[in-house]
Amino acid sequence: MTTTTEAPNVAAAIETVESHLHPTPSWTVEDHQQPTGREEIWRFTPLKRFTTLLNPVTEGVGSLDWSGETPDGVSVESITLEQAHSLAAEAPTDRISALAADQSTHRTHIKVAANAEIAEPVVFVGRGQGGEARDHVVVTIGANARATIVFRYEGSARYAEKTDIIVGDGAALNFITLQDWEDGSVHGGQRTVSIGRDAHVKTVTASLGGDVRLQENSHYDGPGGEIEAYGLYFADENQHIQHRLFVDHNAPNTKSNVDYRGALRGKGAHSVWIGDVLIRKVAENIDTYESNKNLVLTDGCQADSVPNLEIETGEIAGAGHSSSTGRFDDEQLFYLMSRGVPEVEARRLVAHGFFADIIRRVGIPEIEAKMLAQIERELEIVHGSTTSKADEQ
């Protein structure tokens, strides 16, 4: 007599994300259909502006002109397509990043050695010279390493990126990006952060120039990981800035804190912030909060803000979200004006304070000064136009 034992069906036990908010990752471009604008992940995007990033480039595609110095403990090397796929935190989740990975002409691996403590910020500047540019960059932070890495995007380009950041166990990374493009530039892509056991990651994302659409994902490679994700943006007349965040709590005892703030001025200025946190069944005792605040400085602006929480377990330490969009705080303005501060200066101070809490988290005086200077220039334009209208009346 013989008996047979069927293998257990484990496929059904594998946890998957069934949601229109989370497309299936794939390196194959054809798996990411050309969007029509009716899809949930594309409905806020002006597709015509991003057409050049949604279609393959037949000729003339290149890279940004990158510059930067690497201290001891940090290395930069070119890698192959296969190596980029192997090292990456995840495959592309949208068409722009899939094309960026597929058509990148220079795939780069930035590596911080295990146990290295990099005292000074490592700054890389990518300058566009016009035309089409595609890059796939993989950043790996070795176990127990400490580093601050800065990416600054400047010049003019139609630029698509696929960026992966893998942070080893017990490591600490400050990752700062500044999108300071010239008018007419378009920048889209995907950034994914993989957070190791007991690792700490702080990201600061600032979008000030050009039309920008970034998908920013993060997940955990073990318990005890933590991410602080901060962002600021300033949308001018007819400018579109979109930040889409997805925090996947796929491990227990993990933390996340998201705080993005934006200001808008001028007719046609449009900002989009989508914040989504998924708390899986296995992610017990996690703590998460996400916040988005928008300050509307003139008429004719539109700020779309959509926070989401998807919770699959009740065993959590805390979870919450908030979103606000409005003009200047009347009480703050009244407080300042009642003490002799002119209205124009009072408005400038309120707006300055609105961003200062994010900017101070950068921790790099040079970058903080650049951000503050840019904000000041934007506010001068707003207040100048307000003063002119008052003078006309």
Secondary structure, 3 states (H helix, E strand, C coil): CCCCCCCCCCHHHCCCCCCCCCCCCCCCHHHCCCCCCCCCCCCCCCCCCCHHHHCCCCCCCECCEEEECCCCCEEEEEECHHHHHHHCCCCCCCHHHHHHHHHCCCEEEEEECCCCECCCCEEEEEEEEEEEEEEEEEEEECCCCEEEEEEEEEEEEEEEEEEEEEECCCCEEEEEEEEECCCCCEEEEEEEEEECCCCEEEEEEEEEECEEEEEEEEEECCCCCEEEEEEEEEECCCCEEEEEEEEEECCCCCEEEEEEEEEECCCCCEEEEEEEEEECCCCCCCEEEEEEEEEECCCCCEEEEEEEEEECCCCCCEEEEEEEEECCCHHHHHHHHCCCCCHHHHHHHHHHHHHHHHHCCCCCHHHHHHHHHHHHHHHHHHHHHHHHHHHHC
